[in-house]
Amino acid sequence: MAMTRASNTRGGPVTISKEGLPEWLDPVVRAAETVAPRQLSRFLPPENGAGRQSAVLILFGEGERGPELLLMERAGSLRSHAGQPSFPGGALDPEDGDPLGEGPLRAALREAEEETGLDPSGVQLFGVLPKLYIPVSGFVVTPVLGWWREPSPVGVVDPNETARVFTVPIEDLTDPANRATTVHPSGHQGPAFLVESALVWGFTAGVIDRLLHFAGWERPWNRDRRVPLDWRS
């Protein structure tokens, strides 16, 4: 099996490998290998190459209630996507390397470590999804898929960037009672998840929604249920 080598934030090697993954991740592996960009989002990177290259880490682990995802809530004081739950991630730095090669892998692990305290040596990267685009911030995002082979303690590293770090059981994400459609003030509608006292919406919810769908984990839910972004008020 071909492997892609990169460096983690501590300078050691890391590989993209599908070896030894738990069987329940098989549908995610298959989805990552077959999904087309437009099946994930209608927002794709500009053809002229514009946009700031970035990456997020979609980290699957196994908790007390089975399979789960790692998320964080961005600090409310940030200029971009303030207060939103999201995957760990951010813009590529020059030292991350080639944006078309290993750069997104390094960036996803580095940002996850900086934002959540995650030990990247315990993460097995097993795939990447097609690059997507966030028009409001101009980010070209590479979603990097990881298996939390050796879990490490996580939490808020810098409260100026992160409000909290938490995990969400896949069981809760697929529960129809936790699903809704959000309506942005601009009129844009998208999937949302009401989990862990948070409203997960926007880019993060869109990617989770498509992963659940193409992995075959999605359960029928009421798409007519509307939840405002200021749902707490």
Secondary structure, 3 states (H helix, E strand, C coil): CCCEEEECCCCCEEEECCCCCCHHHHHHHHHHHHCCHHHHCCCCCCCCCCCEEEEEEEEEEEECCEEEEEEEEECCCCCCCCCCEECCEEECCHHHCCCCCCHHHHHHHHHHHHHHCCCHHHEEEEEECCCEEECCCCEEEEEEEEEECCCCCCCCCCCCCEEEEEEEEHHHHHCHHHEEEEECCCCCEEEEEEECCEEECHHHHHHHHHHHHHCCCCCCCCCCCEECCCCCC
